[in-house]
Structure formats: structure tokens, C-alpha cells
Amino acid sequence: MNTKKALNIVIILLLIINVFMFVFLLYLNSSYSDRQNEIKYVKEILEYRGIVNEVTLDNNANDKKPVIFGKGIFTDEFITQVKEVTGGTVLSSKENTVLSYYQDSSLKEADYISDRIDADKRVRLFLDSIGFNHINYIVDNVTMSSRNTFNIKYIYSSKEETMYDLYINAVVNEYGISNIVIRYIENEFTEGKSFKILPMTNVIMSNVVYREENSKGAGANIIKRIDSGYKLDKNNVPQYVWRITYGDDTISYFNAQNGHEIN
């Protein structure tokens, strides 16, 4: 094969690649434009329904892997260990998946909590002291029930997924951890067949409508946050859900495969 013929083949190949890339970019641009138009339409529908949206909408939906929940870790041995370390009242329930701790604050000296970051730090120091691995628990919500008393809710969120039913609810004040409830179940993702979920925009269009303001006041018709993860149904079977948090702090869960609300 002479040099001229080889050069012609290379030029033809480059032209073919350029044509392919041009068509592919046109497809991507068209697909992106369609997605943006769909999101714009959803925003207009929400506005028409009297809903204020404060989140970034997305109509992508990735495949998800099945998850299997195993056993609880709060055995009698673990409970005894926590009692020895804390001196408080410690109970285990729901087949060793839930630990409840209460302390007598009158035995403690007051130590002012500066802010929610300080409160979170104290909760994590307590968890370290009882030997509970909290690295995958993130702060989900923080409220103040009274001056210098913080209510902190954590949920389990690893690099794989969020698990809404694996949580920590802690009440912390200047006397330390007033009470704490921890739920943890061993879990793992299987190599089984993945499943498809609906985009958040589909779930919103099917379910989010104007609601009457409740006793908490304004915010019932403000979408404050949307996220997704696994939640156990009434038979303790994990299902993937979309979670919508409203401005009045009420929360709704929707099955991400069929869009139905979970009561």
C-alpha cells in the first residue's frame, strides 16, 4: 500500500468519525433541550397549582440495586457495655435493631451549648464513647425545643444510598445527651437485577397539589427539599422512594417505581 492511498483512507476515516460525532452531538443537544422543556413545564404546573418550588428539579433516573437488610446489633452484651459506660437507662427493642438511652440530667453539671455544630459534636462524642460507628449518619434536621436544647435527627447515608429508616434521634442540652434513639440494621447491596425508578418530575406531577395550611402555619405549599433513598414498608421490605419535605416540615414518601404515596 503506497503512502497516498493510506493517507486517503485516514482522511475518509476521519470524515466518518466527524459525521458520527456531529450526529451524536445533535442528538445530545435535542435530548437536553427536551429535558429542559419538560422541567420548565413542571415548574409552570407547580406555579399554577399554587406550589412554591425551592429545589433544583431533575428528570434523570438511574437504575438502582436491590438492598437486603439483615440483623440488629444491639445485643444484650452491647446494651450492658453501654450501661457501664454511660450509667444511664439503656433499652433494646425491635429484634435488637433499636437502642434507646436516657440519662438523669440532675447528676450532670451544666455546660452551655454554643450552637448546632457544638450539639452535633457532643452527640458524636457520645456515640464514640459507646462504640457505635456513626460515620455514615448525616444530620437530616435540627430544631430547638427550648433555649439551649437541640433536637437532632440523623439518617444513614453511605456512598451507595440513603436509608431513611436507619436513624438517630438525639436530644442534647447543657447537661449532655438527654435521650437518644438509634436504629441500625446490617445491610448490603446485592448483585441481583437492578430496577428502574421514575424521575422526580414524574412523581411531582402526579402527587404534589395545593394543600390547606395546617396548625404549623405557612409552608404547606413550599417544596423545601427532594431526595431519594430506601425505606422499609409495613412488612419491613426495603423499597426505593422519593422523599419530599415541605416548608412546614411535613414529609411525604412516594414509591419511586410506581409513584404511589406511602402512608
Secondary structure, 3 states (H helix, E strand, C coil): CCHHHHHHHHHHHHHHHHHHHHHHHHHHHHHHHHHHHHHHHHHHHHHHCCCEECCCCCCCCCCECCEEEEEECCCHHHHHHHHHHHCCEEEEECCCCEEEEECCHHHCCCCCCCCHHHHHHHHHHHHHHCCCCCCCEEEEEEEEEECCEEEEEEEEECCCCEEEEEEEEEEEECCEEEEEEEECEEEEECCCCCECCCCHHHHHHHHCCCCCCECCECCCCEEEEEEEEEEECCCCCEEEEEEEEECCCCEEEEECCCCCEEC
